[in-house]
Amino acid sequence: MTASTTPVPSAPDPMVVAETLTTLMQNAAAAVRTTMVQAATPQTLPYDPTTLAKAMIDFNTSVMMRPATLFEAQAKNWNDWTALWRTMGERAMGQDATPVAAPAKGDRRFSDPAWSDEPVYDYLKQAYLLAARQLQEFVATAPVDEDTRAQVDFASRQMMNALAPTNFAQTNPQVARRMVESGGLSLMTGVSNLLEDIGKGQGLVSRRAPNDFELGVNVAATPGAVVFRNQLMELIQYAPTTDKVYRRPLLFIPPLVNKYYLFDLTPKASYLKWLVDQGHTVFVISWANPDESHAENGLDAYVKDGVVAAMDAVQKATGEADVDLVSYCLGGTLSAMTLAYLAATGNGDRVASATLIATLVDFGDMGEWSVFTGDNDMKAFDRYLDEKGYVEAHDLTKLFSTVRANDLIWSSVVNHYLLGDEARASDLLWWFDDGSRIPARMLKEYGAQVLRGNRLREKGGVSIDGVALDLGAIRTPVMIVALKDDHVAAWKNTYAGRNFFGGPTRFLLGGSGHNAGMINPPAANKHGYWINDAAPDDADAWMADAEQKAGSWWPEWQGWLDAAAADEKVKARKVGSGKLKAGEAAPGSYVRVRH
C-alpha cells in the first residue's frame, strides 16, 4: 500500500466497542443455539447434494481418459501465465503494460482504484480473472456430455465466485483500509453480522439497510382497495387519477414468487401508478402467501380460482365483458394458459389484448436453470414439498441468489461481514427480501408438465380442469416484452415464444435485467429498448434489423395498446362504484403475511 493511500488509524470509541462486543456475544449465543437445533433435527433438502459431486467425478474421469485435451489446455494456460508475469515485471520497472485479464463490463467487484493502481492488488486481480477464464474455457471445450458440462460449469463458477480476492479481508484493499481506519471495529461488526445471520438459520446473507419502507405508506402505496378475495388471492382496484378512463379495464397478473408490489414500489417507480395515470382502470392480483392449507392448490386452481376468478370480479366491478391482460414472468405463463383455456371454452373474446412480460412458454432451453431439474433433484424437491406442503420463501431466495451470486450473495458478504456496513435503502431490495411461498401441488405440476416436460407448447400437452390447452388456438393480439439481460427468461427464448400463438403478435426488447428492466419509469430515462415490426424466425436476425431507442419501453407499449385495442373513453370509475364494493384499503392483507 503506497504512503499516499495509507489511512490514519484511530482508536474506536470505548462505548461503541462495548456495545459491539455485547451484540457479538448475543449473536454468537443465538448462532450456537440454532446450529445445535439444526444438527439435532435433520432437514429435508429441496435438492440432491450428490448431483454436482457426481457430475464432477464424471467430468474428471472423462478428461483423464483423453489426456491430450488436458495437455493442450495446460500448454495454453502456461503461455497466459507467462504473459501475466512478463507484464507484471514490465510494470515493476516503470513501463506501461497492457493487462492480460480485465473485469467484464458490469463487474463491480474490482471498482476500488487500488485494484489497478497498486501492483500487488493488480496482480491478485489479474491472476484471479485469468484462472477463472481458463477454467471456464476448459469446461466449455472438455469432451463431456452437455448435461455434465452444464452442471460442472455451474459448480466451477460458484467456486470461482467464492474464491475471488474481494471476498477475503486479507486480500481486499477496501477492507484493509476500513480495518485500520476503524481500529478493527468494522471487522468486529462484520463478525457479529455473520453470527446474527447464522442464528436466523435460513442460510442467507441478510441485506442490512435502513428500514425506511412501510407497506401502504411509501411502497405499495397507490390508492385503492380490495374489491374481491378468495383463498388464493385478493383483487385490488386502484382509484383513478384522470377524469376519463379507457372503457376496457386492465388486469395485471404478477408471478407467485415474491409479492405483487414489485410493480408498485415507491410512487416514482410504480408501474401500476403509471398505468393509472395513463387513464386505465387498473386491477391487480395480490396472491396469498401459502401455508399448509394451500398444499393441494395446483395449476387448475391458479388458472380458474386465480386469473379467471379475477376476470369475473373485474367484470362485476366495471360492467365490462372484456379486459386488457398484462402479466409478468410466471404470471405470464399462467396468463398464456388462461388464454388457451378461454379459447378452448369459447370465451376467447373476454381478453381483448394480452401482454406477456419476461415470460416463457417454451422451456426447451433453460440455460443454467437446467442444473436444478435433473431426475434426482426433482425427486428430492418432491420429498421436500411433501413434507412441508409448500416451498419456503428463503429457499426460493437462495435459488435465485445462487444464479446471480456476485450481485446477490458475495457483494453482501463484503459489505456486511468484511466492511461492517449498512447498505443504502433500496425499495427493490426491500421487496426482494419479502419473499412468498408457493404451494406443493402447484410446483409439482408446473415442474413436471411445464418446466421439464415442456408440454405447454404442444397442442393438448397441458390440461386445465380437463380442458386441453392449445396456444395456437389463441386469437388475442399478444405483445411479448423481453429484457435483454434477463437471467430468468432469456430474451432469445422469450422471442421464440411468439411462434406458438395463433393470433397477431409483436415483440419488444427492453434493456437491463429481469427486475430492473421491468421497473423502468419514463422519468428515469434509463436502459433503452429495441423495436422491429418484422418477425423473422431467428432472434439474432430480429436484433440485427431492430431500431434502438432511448428511455423506457412503457410508452412504446402503451402506443401498441392504443393502436391494437384502442376504444372510447368513459367517465372515471370510483373504487366500489360497481357491483363489488370497496373493502380493505390497498395493499390489503395478503401482501402483509410473512412466515
ROVEXKE-799467 format. One line per 4 residues: number of its first residue (from 0); their letters; for each residue x, y, z of C-alpha. Coordinates in Angstrom, 3 decimals, padded with zeros to 6 digits. Layout:
// residues N
NUM	A	X/Y/Z; ... $
//
This chain:
// residues 595
0	MTAS	000.000/000.000/000.000; 001.511/003.348/-001.002; 002.093/006.107/001.532; -000.381/008.390/-000.204 $
4	TTPV	-003.249/005.947/000.388; -002.308/004.738/003.863; -005.212/005.533/006.198; -004.616/007.157/009.545 $
8	PSAP	-005.577/004.720/012.313; -007.903/005.928/015.031; -008.954/004.420/018.325; -012.656/003.468/018.350 $
12	DPMV	-014.990/004.861/020.982; -014.831/002.513/024.027; -018.610/002.683/024.445; -019.142/001.665/020.828 $
16	VAET	-016.672/-001.196/021.264; -018.502/-002.386/024.390; -021.888/-002.273/022.638; -020.493/-004.106/019.614 $
20	LTTL	-018.939/-006.791/021.819; -022.211/-007.254/023.682; -024.120/-007.637/020.414; -021.462/-010.016/019.097 $
24	MQNA	-021.750/-012.271/022.146; -025.552/-012.291/021.941; -025.413/-013.189/018.257; -022.812/-015.865/018.942 $
28	AAAV	-025.081/-017.475/021.533; -028.015/-017.420/019.098; -025.824/-018.934/016.366; -024.767/-021.771/018.666 $
32	RTTM	-028.374/-022.498/019.658; -029.556/-022.533/016.047; -026.660/-024.730/014.923; -027.354/-027.258/017.705 $
36	VQAA	-031.072/-027.391/016.890; -030.388/-027.868/013.180; -027.821/-030.576/013.898; -030.307/-032.431/016.085 $
40	TPQT	-033.157/-032.047/013.587; -032.242/-033.369/010.141; -033.691/-031.171/007.423; -035.147/-032.417/004.151 $
44	LPYD	-033.235/-030.619/001.410; -035.009/-029.254/-001.694; -032.206/-030.611/-003.888; -029.912/-033.625/-004.173 $
48	PTTL	-026.457/-032.656/-002.810; -024.816/-035.533/-004.699; -025.794/-034.278/-008.174; -022.917/-031.853/-008.636 $
52	AKAM	-020.436/-034.197/-006.948; -021.345/-036.981/-009.408; -021.027/-034.560/-012.316; -017.536/-033.547/-011.154 $
56	IDFN	-016.471/-037.202/-010.916; -017.848/-037.940/-014.402; -016.129/-034.829/-015.777; -012.732/-035.689/-014.299 $
60	TSVM	-012.994/-039.310/-015.441; -013.788/-038.250/-018.995; -010.921/-035.747/-019.102; -008.396/-038.217/-017.707 $
64	MRPA	-009.362/-040.717/-020.393; -008.382/-038.117/-023.016; -005.075/-036.725/-021.695; -004.332/-034.846/-024.912 $
68	TLFE	-007.152/-032.410/-024.105; -005.619/-031.697/-020.720; -002.105/-031.245/-022.142; -003.359/-028.759/-024.740 $
72	AQAK	-005.115/-026.713/-022.070; -002.024/-026.751/-019.860; 000.175/-025.515/-022.700; -002.180/-022.638/-023.476 $
76	NWND	-002.513/-021.772/-019.814; 001.262/-021.689/-019.398; 001.515/-019.101/-022.172; -001.150/-016.970/-020.478 $
80	WTAL	000.625/-017.073/-017.118; 003.962/-016.261/-018.723; 002.351/-013.195/-020.304; 000.962/-012.128/-016.927 $
84	WRTM	004.343/-012.462/-015.182; 006.025/-010.549/-018.022; 003.585/-007.637/-017.805; 003.932/-007.513/-014.025 $
88	GERA	007.732/-007.344/-014.465; 007.369/-004.552/-017.005; 005.180/-002.634/-014.608; 007.657/-003.107/-011.780 $
92	MGQD	010.269/-001.464/-013.994; 008.017/001.524/-014.571; 006.856/000.568/-018.066; 003.296/000.667/-019.367 $
96	ATPV	001.793/-002.812/-019.500; -001.440/-003.947/-021.130; -003.469/-006.089/-018.694; -003.672/-009.783/-019.522 $
100	AAPA	-007.084/-010.086/-017.844; -009.639/-007.382/-017.107; -013.030/-007.454/-015.338; -016.068/-007.909/-017.559 $
104	KGDR	-018.323/-004.958/-018.167; -020.589/-004.547/-015.171; -018.277/-006.447/-012.769; -018.223/-004.051/-009.818 $
108	RFSD	-016.061/-006.207/-007.557; -012.823/-004.529/-008.618; -014.013/-000.930/-008.772; -011.745/000.249/-005.933 $
112	PAWS	-008.801/002.192/-007.509; -006.256/000.091/-005.592; -007.067/-002.923/-007.778; -005.473/-001.050/-010.703 $
116	DEPV	-003.163/001.458/-009.023; -001.233/-000.835/-006.687; 000.846/-003.619/-008.294; 000.197/-006.301/-005.662 $
120	YDYL	-003.575/-005.900/-005.829; -003.435/-005.605/-009.611; -001.591/-008.936/-009.774; -004.126/-010.595/-007.446 $
124	KQAY	-006.982/-009.299/-009.581; -005.489/-010.381/-012.909; -004.345/-013.768/-011.589; -007.840/-014.481/-010.304 $
128	LLAA	-009.566/-013.341/-013.504; -007.115/-015.329/-015.634; -007.653/-018.511/-013.607; -011.432/-018.075/-013.768 $
132	RQLQ	-011.315/-017.536/-017.540; -009.107/-020.569/-018.103; -011.352/-022.796/-016.023; -014.459/-021.607/-017.840 $
136	EFVA	-012.831/-022.158/-021.254; -011.654/-025.632/-020.273; -015.108/-026.685/-019.114; -016.657/-025.269/-022.305 $
140	TAPV	-014.417/-027.389/-024.562; -013.990/-030.555/-022.474; -015.043/-033.878/-024.064; -018.161/-034.485/-021.931 $
144	DEDT	-021.905/-034.668/-022.497; -023.860/-031.417/-022.311; -025.698/-032.217/-019.063; -022.404/-032.868/-017.273 $
148	RAQV	-020.886/-029.750/-018.827; -023.764/-027.562/-017.610; -023.520/-028.931/-014.067; -019.722/-028.603/-013.876 $
152	DFAS	-019.852/-025.134/-015.412; -022.328/-024.073/-012.743; -020.277/-025.626/-009.924; -016.988/-024.169/-011.173 $
156	RQMM	-018.450/-020.667/-011.487; -019.832/-020.901/-007.961; -016.378/-021.942/-006.738; -014.576/-019.140/-008.569 $
160	NALA	-017.115/-016.566/-007.394; -016.467/-017.679/-003.817; -012.669/-017.580/-004.205; -012.489/-014.023/-005.544 $
164	PTNF	-009.845/-011.990/-003.655; -012.522/-009.380/-002.951; -014.202/-011.863/-000.582; -011.310/-012.082/001.908 $
168	AQTN	-010.204/-009.495/004.422; -006.513/-010.209/003.773; -006.747/-009.520/000.026; -009.338/-006.742/-000.278 $
172	PQVA	-007.757/-003.252/-000.140; -011.020/-001.572/000.844; -011.411/-003.934/003.805; -007.790/-003.395/004.864 $
176	RRMV	-008.261/000.393/004.868; -011.517/000.148/006.795; -009.947/-002.090/009.449; -007.159/000.418/010.055 $
180	ESGG	-009.467/003.443/009.985; -011.913/001.878/012.466; -009.323/000.346/014.749; -010.706/-003.129/013.924 $
184	LSLM	-014.287/-002.216/014.845; -015.512/-002.813/011.272; -014.418/-006.444/011.325; -015.889/-006.954/014.782 $
188	TGVS	-019.212/-005.597/013.499; -018.961/-007.831/010.454; -018.396/-010.970/012.551; -021.403/-010.001/014.645 $
192	NLLE	-023.479/-009.656/011.464; -022.325/-013.098/010.321; -023.281/-014.702/013.624; -026.667/-012.973/013.541 $
196	DIGK	-027.394/-014.493/010.127; -026.297/-017.946/011.315; -028.679/-017.526/014.236; -031.586/-016.957/011.858 $
200	GQGL	-030.963/-020.407/010.385; -032.054/-019.551/006.834; -028.665/-019.827/005.139; -028.926/-016.297/003.710 $
204	VSRR	-026.873/-013.131/003.945; -029.252/-010.518/005.302; -029.042/-007.244/003.417; -028.730/-004.694/006.152 $
208	APND	-030.207/-001.360/005.224; -032.217/001.366/006.946; -035.792/000.195/007.403; -037.186/003.174/005.519 $
212	FELG	-040.122/001.415/003.875; -043.621/000.600/005.058; -046.339/-001.137/003.092; -049.149/001.215/002.220 $
216	VNVA	-047.087/004.270/003.172; -044.148/004.627/000.772; -044.237/001.264/-001.038; -047.412/-000.427/-002.322 $
220	ATPG	-048.944/002.982/-001.662; -051.025/003.622/-004.794; -054.545/004.459/-003.516; -057.141/001.744/-003.983 $
224	AVVF	-058.999/-001.019/-002.187; -059.571/-004.756/-002.163; -062.800/-005.494/-004.047; -062.659/-009.308/-004.096 $
228	RNQL	-060.985/-012.052/-002.087; -060.781/-015.837/-002.129; -058.332/-018.317/-000.630; -055.780/-017.763/-003.415 $
232	MELI	-055.814/-014.030/-003.989; -057.068/-010.573/-003.216; -058.078/-008.355/-006.120; -057.141/-004.695/-005.722 $
236	QYAP	-058.754/-001.908/-007.742; -056.922/001.419/-007.892; -058.502/004.846/-007.681; -058.451/006.831/-010.942 $
240	TTDK	-056.296/009.946/-011.371; -057.867/011.103/-014.657; -061.352/012.398/-015.407; -061.779/009.934/-018.274 $
244	VYRR	-060.555/006.330/-018.448; -060.345/003.657/-021.113; -063.618/001.779/-021.334; -061.825/-001.536/-021.080 $
248	PLLF	-060.280/-002.257/-017.649; -056.721/-003.555/-017.270; -055.917/-006.619/-015.136; -052.321/-007.232/-014.061 $
252	IPPL	-051.187/-010.797/-013.212; -047.987/-010.914/-011.126; -045.883/-014.047/-010.558; -046.266/-016.201/-007.471 $
256	VNKY	-042.611/-015.719/-006.488; -042.254/-012.700/-004.177; -045.123/-010.249/-003.841; -047.005/-008.115/-006.316 $
260	YLFD	-045.661/-004.760/-005.183; -042.544/-005.047/-007.327; -044.913/-003.228/-009.671; -045.943/-000.701/-007.012 $
264	LTPK	-042.686/000.343/-005.353; -042.130/003.970/-004.379; -044.561/006.181/-006.321; -041.905/007.480/-008.728 $
268	ASYL	-041.036/003.880/-009.734; -044.528/002.355/-009.620; -045.629/000.698/-012.855; -049.191/000.324/-011.566 $
272	KWLV	-049.453/004.006/-010.666; -048.116/004.908/-014.108; -050.847/002.762/-015.668; -053.471/004.551/-013.590 $
276	DQGH	-052.044/007.902/-014.691; -052.371/006.842/-018.345; -056.113/006.549/-017.856; -056.524/002.824/-017.182 $
280	TVFV	-058.888/001.326/-014.636; -056.268/-000.919/-013.059; -056.808/-004.140/-011.132; -054.008/-006.307/-009.725 $
284	ISWA	-053.943/-009.741/-008.132; -052.215/-009.976/-004.753; -051.553/-013.698/-004.312; -051.966/-015.346/-000.918 $
288	NPDE	-048.727/-016.285/000.846; -049.473/-020.021/001.227; -049.364/-022.246/004.272; -050.177/-025.946/004.721 $
292	SHAE	-053.824/-025.354/003.854; -052.867/-024.391/000.285; -050.807/-027.531/-000.386; -053.290/-029.029/-002.892 $
296	NGLD	-053.752/-025.873/-004.978; -052.302/-026.645/-008.397; -052.381/-025.263/-011.932; -056.165/-025.725/-012.183 $
300	AYVK	-056.710/-023.589/-009.105; -054.357/-020.804/-010.129; -055.947/-020.514/-013.559; -059.619/-020.885/-012.550 $
304	DGVV	-059.687/-019.516/-008.983; -056.894/-017.075/-009.745; -056.862/-015.453/-013.175; -060.384/-016.377/-014.359 $
308	AAMD	-061.937/-015.513/-010.974; -060.173/-012.144/-011.104; -061.591/-011.526/-014.592; -065.076/-012.389/-013.334 $
312	AVQK	-064.639/-009.922/-010.478; -063.384/-007.186/-012.823; -066.490/-007.673/-014.960; -068.740/-007.291/-011.907 $
316	ATGE	-066.825/-004.225/-010.721; -066.921/-002.401/-014.066; -069.737/-003.966/-016.071; -067.307/-004.581/-018.946 $
320	ADVD	-067.150/-008.006/-020.568; -063.537/-007.818/-021.784; -060.193/-006.768/-020.331; -056.644/-005.955/-021.316 $
324	LVSY	-054.476/-008.580/-019.618; -050.916/-007.674/-018.580; -048.638/-010.181/-016.865; -045.061/-010.867/-015.821 $
328	CLGG	-042.802/-013.935/-015.536; -044.709/-016.925/-014.079; -047.796/-014.697/-014.096; -047.344/-014.523/-017.863 $
332	TLSA	-047.156/-018.298/-018.182; -050.383/-018.556/-016.164; -051.928/-015.920/-018.430; -050.964/-017.897/-021.540 $
336	MTLA	-052.641/-020.966/-020.030; -055.700/-018.878/-019.237; -055.887/-017.523/-022.790; -055.764/-021.088/-024.148 $
340	YLAA	-058.355/-022.238/-021.593; -060.707/-019.399/-022.559; -060.209/-020.098/-026.269; -060.998/-023.781/-025.766 $
344	TGNG	-064.172/-022.999/-023.814; -065.481/-020.427/-026.305; -064.606/-017.403/-024.183; -061.530/-016.104/-026.003 $
348	DRVA	-063.156/-012.712/-026.629; -063.056/-011.952/-022.895; -059.459/-010.779/-023.367; -059.023/-008.012/-025.947 $
352	SATL	-055.226/-007.852/-025.703; -052.572/-009.688/-023.718; -049.088/-008.508/-022.737; -046.581/-011.122/-021.562 $
356	IATL	-043.500/-009.566/-019.927; -040.360/-011.663/-019.292; -042.444/-014.770/-019.926; -041.525/-018.196/-021.257 $
360	VDFG	-043.930/-020.633/-022.902; -041.179/-022.764/-024.479; -038.862/-024.261/-021.850; -036.737/-026.331/-024.230 $
364	DMGE	-033.618/-024.289/-023.443; -033.476/-023.371/-019.774; -029.797/-022.466/-019.737; -028.194/-022.778/-016.324 $
368	WSVF	-031.593/-023.362/-014.706; -031.443/-026.859/-016.179; -028.901/-027.676/-013.463; -031.764/-027.779/-010.955 $
372	TGDN	-034.120/-030.021/-012.954; -032.310/-033.373/-013.031; -034.167/-036.544/-012.027; -032.561/-036.818/-008.591 $
376	DMKA	-033.031/-033.131/-007.843; -036.704/-033.256/-008.791; -037.227/-036.330/-006.602; -035.527/-034.557/-003.696 $
380	FDRY	-037.663/-031.484/-004.310; -040.837/-033.584/-004.303; -039.855/-035.105/-000.929; -039.271/-031.612/000.424 $
384	LDEK	-042.675/-030.449/-000.842; -044.460/-033.500/000.548; -043.047/-032.788/003.982; -043.874/-029.083/004.060 $
388	GYVE	-046.798/-028.586/001.687; -045.061/-025.562/000.109; -041.623/-024.231/-000.754; -040.181/-021.796/001.766 $
392	AHDL	-039.602/-018.248/000.560; -035.998/-018.245/001.784; -035.255/-021.425/-000.188; -036.523/-019.733/-003.350 $
396	TKLF	-034.408/-016.689/-002.486; -031.327/-018.895/-002.142; -032.007/-020.407/-005.557; -032.293/-017.044/-007.314 $
400	STVR	-029.350/-015.622/-005.372; -027.103/-018.521/-006.387; -027.679/-017.844/-010.071; -026.510/-014.239/-009.545 $
404	ANDL	-024.095/-014.931/-006.716; -021.774/-011.952/-007.171; -024.611/-009.432/-007.057; -026.884/-011.113/-004.520 $
408	IWSS	-024.508/-013.033/-002.220; -020.860/-012.005/-002.341; -021.406/-008.262/-002.547; -023.420/-008.558/000.668 $
412	VVNH	-020.711/-010.718/002.269; -018.176/-007.972/001.582; -020.424/-005.107/002.665; -021.927/-006.645/005.791 $
416	YLLG	-019.321/-009.158/007.012; -015.976/-007.652/005.945; -016.717/-003.922/005.944; -019.409/-003.982/008.635 $
420	DEAR	-021.503/-001.574/006.559; -025.188/-000.996/006.089; -026.419/-000.714/002.516; -028.318/002.303/001.289 $
424	ASDL	-032.069/001.967/001.454; -033.454/000.290/-001.673; -037.134/-000.315/-002.354; -036.216/-003.051/-004.862 $
428	LWWF	-034.015/-004.984/-002.418; -036.556/-004.454/000.363; -039.151/-006.110/-001.877; -036.730/-008.905/-002.845 $
432	DDGS	-036.305/-009.827/000.822; -040.081/-010.003/001.339; -040.483/-013.451/-000.158; -043.540/-015.603/-000.742 $
436	RIPA	-044.117/-019.344/-000.608; -045.585/-021.472/-003.424; -047.872/-024.486/-002.782; -046.597/-028.028/-003.250 $
440	RMLK	-049.074/-029.162/-005.903; -048.575/-026.022/-007.970; -044.813/-026.513/-008.063; -045.043/-030.242/-008.751 $
444	EYGA	-047.417/-029.791/-011.694; -045.580/-026.785/-013.048; -042.235/-028.566/-012.718; -043.331/-031.825/-014.314 $
448	QVLR	-045.579/-030.508/-017.097; -044.181/-027.104/-017.979; -040.525/-026.918/-016.939; -039.233/-030.446/-017.507 $
452	GNRL	-041.906/-031.794/-019.817; -042.078/-028.565/-021.865; -045.618/-029.578/-022.772; -047.285/-026.163/-022.807 $
456	REKG	-046.085/-025.544/-026.366; -047.671/-028.828/-027.506; -051.307/-028.985/-028.551; -053.113/-030.721/-025.694 $
460	GVSI	-049.876/-031.148/-023.737; -051.317/-029.443/-020.651; -054.913/-029.527/-019.424; -056.780/-027.236/-017.040 $
464	DGVA	-059.819/-028.755/-015.336; -059.918/-031.421/-018.035; -059.735/-028.876/-020.890; -056.770/-029.477/-023.240 $
468	LDLG	-054.805/-026.309/-023.963; -053.632/-025.172/-027.391; -051.701/-021.905/-027.586; -052.253/-021.949/-031.344 $
472	AIRT	-055.999/-021.506/-030.793; -055.423/-018.136/-029.134; -056.518/-015.302/-031.436; -055.999/-012.478/-028.947 $
476	PVMI	-053.373/-009.899/-030.016; -050.269/-010.549/-027.898; -047.389/-008.222/-027.070; -044.288/-010.103/-025.881 $
480	VALK	-041.865/-007.949/-023.893; -038.423/-009.399/-023.173; -035.482/-007.900/-021.272; -032.024/-008.031/-022.793 $
484	DDHV	-030.020/-009.060/-019.709; -032.723/-011.260/-018.194; -031.164/-014.217/-016.317; -034.549/-015.860/-015.641 $
488	AAWK	-036.300/-015.667/-019.024; -033.531/-015.269/-021.617; -034.719/-012.873/-024.308; -033.985/-015.184/-027.259 $
492	NTYA	-036.051/-017.937/-025.656; -038.808/-015.430/-024.969; -038.703/-014.308/-028.588; -039.217/-017.901/-029.738 $
496	GRNF	-042.495/-017.967/-027.813; -044.225/-015.727/-030.342; -044.383/-018.634/-032.790; -046.808/-020.587/-030.603 $
500	FGGP	-049.684/-018.077/-030.582; -052.370/-018.215/-033.253; -053.169/-014.501/-033.341; -051.124/-011.394/-034.147 $
504	TRFL	-048.002/-010.882/-032.030; -045.488/-008.112/-031.568; -042.111/-008.322/-029.846; -040.378/-005.583/-027.868 $
508	LGGS	-036.968/-005.870/-026.194; -036.240/-003.733/-023.156; -032.828/-003.066/-021.681; -031.380/-004.308/-018.372 $
512	GHNA	-032.364/-007.403/-016.382; -035.341/-009.328/-015.104; -036.456/-006.901/-012.377; -034.659/-003.626/-013.106 $
516	GMIN	-035.658/-003.776/-016.769; -039.307/-004.195/-015.828; -039.319/-001.265/-013.400; -038.223/001.421/-015.838 $
520	PPAA	-040.284/004.604/-015.390; -040.054/007.077/-018.277; -038.893/009.864/-015.964; -035.705/007.917/-015.215 $
524	NKHG	-034.791/007.838/-018.933; -032.763/004.629/-018.498; -031.919/001.343/-020.221; -033.456/001.954/-023.657 $
528	YWIN	-035.247/-000.623/-025.806; -035.372/-002.168/-029.291; -038.269/-002.483/-031.752; -038.658/-004.225/-035.104 $
532	DAAP	-042.001/-004.842/-036.796; -040.567/-007.742/-038.773; -040.924/-011.247/-037.354; -038.079/-013.487/-038.580 $
536	DDAD	-037.811/-016.938/-037.028; -034.331/-016.214/-035.680; -033.932/-013.866/-032.713; -030.500/-012.675/-033.881 $
540	AWMA	-031.994/-011.754/-037.256; -034.667/-009.723/-035.464; -031.998/-007.929/-033.428; -029.806/-007.210/-036.464 $
544	DAEQ	-032.536/-005.049/-038.015; -034.029/-003.678/-034.790; -034.123/000.020/-034.030; -032.693/001.035/-030.681 $
548	KAGS	-034.484/003.800/-028.820; -033.624/005.688/-025.657; -035.583/005.685/-022.430; -038.357/003.446/-021.136 $
552	WWPE	-040.329/000.899/-023.127; -043.506/001.697/-021.187; -044.782/004.458/-023.549; -043.949/002.317/-026.606 $
556	WQGW	-046.077/-000.470/-025.161; -048.905/001.985/-024.397; -048.799/003.090/-028.036; -049.236/-000.533/-029.146 $
560	LDAA	-052.167/-000.953/-026.783; -053.802/002.155/-028.245; -053.225/001.001/-031.818; -054.092/-002.673/-031.338 $
564	AADE	-057.037/-002.371/-028.982; -057.965/001.285/-028.643; -061.517/002.192/-027.707; -063.581/005.090/-026.425 $
568	KVKA	-063.097/006.717/-023.048; -065.690/006.737/-020.268; -066.119/008.629/-017.040; -063.565/007.579/-014.416 $
572	RKVG	-064.744/004.750/-012.166; -064.564/005.199/-008.434; -063.456/002.147/-006.495; -066.559/000.338/-005.243 $
576	SGKL	-068.965/002.147/-007.583; -069.892/-001.100/-009.351; -071.338/-004.349/-008.042; -068.228/-005.013/-005.932 $
580	KAGE	-067.880/-002.647/-003.012; -064.581/-001.284/-001.752; -063.196/-003.289/001.140; -059.880/-003.019/002.932 $
584	AAPG	-057.607/-000.257/001.658; -054.757/-001.244/-000.637; -052.409/-003.056/-000.357; -054.771/-005.396/001.529 $
588	SYVR	-053.987/-008.206/003.970; -052.431/-010.997/001.904; -049.351/-008.977/000.990; -048.588/-008.404/004.679 $
592	VRH	-048.387/-012.117/005.535; -044.862/-013.228/006.448; -043.952/-016.729/007.580 $
//
